[in-house]
């Protein structure tokens, strides 16, 4: 897929664990893990909003487009 998820990078920059982020955004650990590993097929805007608020970042800090060759 051409969309790269950089959630792990932002979490490391903000020094927040997957468990803590899961609690703060009210998302199950397994769903957040799927998103973090880039295996998610979709993300709700409300989830992205909660993650960005918690990590104090922009959606573009988490999602990146890379053209597939």
C-alpha positions in Angstrom: 0.0 0.0 0.0 1.2 3.5 -0.8 0.1 4.9 2.6 2.8 4.6 5.3 1.8 4.9 9.0 4.4 6.6 11.1 2.5 6.2 14.4 5.4 4.4 16.1 7.7 7.4 15.2 5.4 9.9 16.7 4.9 7.7 19.8 8.6 7.5 20.3 9.0 11.3 19.9 6.3 11.9 22.5 7.6 9.1 24.7 4.2 7.4 25.0 3.6 3.7 25.1 1.0 1.8 23.1 -0.9 1.0 26.3 -1.0 4.7 27.4 -2.1 5.8 23.9 -4.7 3.1 23.8 -6.2 4.4 27.1 -6.1 8.0 26.1 -7.8 7.6 22.7 -10.2 4.9 23.9 -9.1 2.4 21.3 -8.4 -1.3 21.9 -4.8 -2.3 22.2 -5.2 -4.7 19.3 -6.8 -2.1 17.0 -4.1 0.4 17.8 -1.4 -2.2 17.2 -2.9 -3.0 13.8 -2.7 0.7 12.9 0.8 1.1 14.3 2.1 -1.8 12.2 0.6 -0.5 9.0 -1.8 -3.4 8.6 -5.0 -1.3 8.9 -7.1 -0.9 5.9 -8.9 2.2 7.1 -9.0 4.8 10.0 -11.9 6.8 11.2 -11.5 10.6 11.3 -12.6 10.5 14.9 -9.8 8.1 15.7 -7.2 10.1 13.8 -8.5 13.3 15.6 -8.1 11.6 19.0 -4.6 10.4 18.2 -3.5 13.8 16.9 -4.9 15.6 20.0 -3.1 13.1 22.3 0.2 13.3 20.5 -0.1 17.0 19.7 0.6 16.5 16.0 -0.9 16.8 12.6 -2.4 13.9 10.5 0.5 14.3 8.1 2.9 13.5 10.9 1.3 10.1 11.2 0.2 9.3 7.6 2.6 9.5 4.6 2.0 8.8 1.0 4.8 7.0 -1.0 4.2 6.4 -4.7 4.5 2.7 -5.5 6.8 2.0 -8.4 
